[in-house]
Amino acid sequence: MKKLKFLAFAGCSLFFTSCVTSTYMVTDNPVGTKKGVAKLALFGVEKDISLEKACQNGEITKIGTVEVRTTYFIIPFVKTIVTGE
């Protein structure tokens, strides 16, 4: 009975899952070869998902594009991706 309840819960939770991706061209700079990522770690120390943090992680000084991915699976997971030079 417990397995059946677990499977029913897991199956229902899939209906509440979604992914939203937004890509922005924020400047006239080229896309570039560098990539910086900032993730929201729910149980970790790092909770900074800003553009500045993503640029620091990728050593980017000129931003080309910004992509923000949000995945909802009961709790949200957010990732900011910056490309540029």
C-alpha positions in Angstrom: 0.0 0.0 0.0 2.9 2.4 0.8 4.4 1.7 -2.6 1.1 2.5 -4.3 0.8 5.8 -2.4 4.4 6.7 -3.3 3.9 5.9 -7.0 0.7 7.9 -7.0 2.4 10.9 -5.4 5.4 10.6 -7.8 3.0 10.5 -10.8 1.0 13.5 -9.6 4.1 15.5 -9.0 5.1 15.2 -12.6 2.0 17.2 -13.5 3.3 20.1 -11.4 6.7 20.1 -13.1 7.6 22.9 -15.6 10.6 24.6 -17.1 10.8 28.2 -18.1 13.7 29.5 -20.1 14.2 33.2 -21.0 17.0 34.4 -23.2 17.9 38.1 -23.4 20.2 40.0 -25.8 21.1 42.8 -23.4 23.8 44.5 -25.5 25.1 44.8 -29.0 28.2 42.8 -28.0 28.8 39.5 -29.8 27.8 36.3 -28.0 31.4 35.4 -27.3 33.2 32.3 -26.2 33.1 32.5 -22.4 30.2 31.2 -20.4 29.5 32.0 -16.7 26.9 30.2 -14.6 25.3 31.1 -11.3 23.0 28.5 -9.7 20.6 28.7 -6.7 21.7 26.0 -4.3 18.8 25.5 -1.9 20.8 23.5 0.7 24.2 25.1 0.0 25.8 28.3 1.0 25.7 30.0 -2.4 22.4 31.7 -3.1 23.5 34.4 -5.5 22.0 34.0 -9.0 22.8 37.6 -10.2 24.3 38.6 -13.5 27.3 39.9 -11.6 28.0 36.5 -10.0 27.6 34.7 -13.3 30.1 37.1 -14.9 32.6 36.6 -12.1 32.3 32.8 -12.4 33.0 33.0 -16.2 35.5 35.9 -16.0 33.3 37.9 -18.4 33.7 41.7 -18.8 31.4 42.3 -21.9 28.0 40.6 -21.7 26.6 39.2 -24.9 23.5 37.2 -23.9 21.7 36.3 -20.6 19.7 33.2 -20.1 17.6 32.5 -17.0 16.3 28.9 -16.6 13.7 28.2 -13.9 12.6 24.6 -13.3 9.8 23.9 -11.0 9.7 20.5 -9.4 7.8 21.2 -6.1 10.6 23.7 -5.3 12.2 26.0 -7.9 15.7 25.5 -9.3 17.1 28.7 -10.9 20.2 29.0 -13.1 21.6 32.2 -14.7 23.8 31.7 -17.7 25.8 34.6 -19.2 27.9 34.5 -22.4 30.3 37.1 -23.6 34.0 38.1 -23.7 
